[in-house]
Amino acid sequence: MPVESKRTNKREALLSAGIDEISRSGITGFSMRHAAQEAGVSCAAPARHFGDKQGYIAAIIDYVNGKWHDEQMRILAECGPTTREKLVAFSVGYIKFLVEKPRFRSILTLKDENLDNTYHSRGKTTSLTLELVAKYCSEVGMDDKTRLRKLYIVRSLIYGASLMFDNGELPYTEENLNIVERSIDREFELP
């Protein structure tokens, strides 16, 4: 196996193990040593690939955000041309991503004081929701108060459905995804 391929495989293994470590321990309790052990590499490997703990965590966040960004672009490329169609497709796609990639969800929805202070420019996973809601509300002449309410409702539907699907309260089926999709779309018929 070429050296570059081995390096890429180790890096991928470390990123995967780092995601698991953050899920278990959070940012504060994150251990490079535990992640290296889980990845099956030496304790020095994380430092060789990412520098220090902050660099490692930043790489994990960038990796997950990159995967979510790629998925966002795919969703938007496949949906209808109107802002409302994009908003609904994006919302349902976000639910699917959160449910189908629970390991990534732990990073995308991470709330930690250290993360907020150190990585404040990272992890802006819901900015597209904000942009699409604002654009749609502007297109149809909704005021700021209504826009904020619509944003709250759409995000509540996204996170609520994801949680209900994840914990089994609502079976994760195409029929139930369609119900959520119709609920999000219907919200934009209401004043």
TAQUI-V321370 format. One record per backbone hydrogen bond with DSSP energy under -1.0 kcal/mol. CO is the residue of the C=O (numbers start at 1). NH is the residue of the N-H. If there is no record, write none. Layout:
co = <CO | CO>
nh = <NH | NH>
//
This chain:
co = <2 | 3 | 4 | 5 | 6 | 7 | 8 | 9 | 10 | 11 | 12 | 13 | 14 | 15 | 16 | 17 | 18 | 19 | 20 | 21 | 22 | 25 | 27 | 31 | 32 | 33 | 34 | 35 | 36 | 42 | 44 | 45 | 46 | 47 | 52 | 53 | 54 | 55 | 56 | 57 | 58 | 59 | 60 | 61 | 62 | 63 | 64 | 65 | 66 | 67 | 68 | 69 | 70 | 71 | 72 | 73 | 74 | 82 | 83 | 84 | 85 | 86 | 87 | 88 | 89 | 90 | 91 | 92 | 93 | 94 | 95 | 96 | 97 | 101 | 102 | 104 | 104 | 105 | 107 | 112 | 113 | 114 | 115 | 119 | 123 | 126 | 127 | 128 | 129 | 130 | 131 | 132 | 133 | 134 | 135 | 136 | 137 | 143 | 144 | 145 | 146 | 147 | 148 | 149 | 150 | 151 | 152 | 153 | 154 | 155 | 156 | 157 | 158 | 159 | 160 | 161 | 162 | 163 | 164 | 171 | 173 | 174 | 175 | 176 | 177 | 178 | 179 | 180 | 181 | 182 | 183 | 185 | 186>
nh = <6 | 7 | 8 | 9 | 10 | 11 | 12 | 13 | 14 | 15 | 16 | 17 | 18 | 19 | 20 | 21 | 22 | 23 | 24 | 25 | 26 | 29 | 30 | 35 | 36 | 37 | 38 | 39 | 41 | 45 | 48 | 49 | 50 | 51 | 56 | 57 | 58 | 59 | 60 | 61 | 62 | 63 | 64 | 65 | 66 | 67 | 68 | 69 | 70 | 71 | 72 | 73 | 74 | 75 | 76 | 77 | 78 | 86 | 87 | 88 | 89 | 90 | 91 | 92 | 93 | 94 | 95 | 96 | 97 | 98 | 99 | 100 | 101 | 105 | 106 | 107 | 108 | 109 | 110 | 116 | 117 | 118 | 119 | 122 | 125 | 130 | 131 | 132 | 133 | 134 | 135 | 136 | 137 | 138 | 139 | 140 | 142 | 147 | 148 | 149 | 150 | 151 | 152 | 153 | 154 | 155 | 156 | 157 | 158 | 159 | 160 | 161 | 162 | 163 | 164 | 165 | 166 | 167 | 170 | 173 | 177 | 178 | 179 | 180 | 181 | 182 | 183 | 184 | 185 | 186 | 187 | 188 | 189>
//
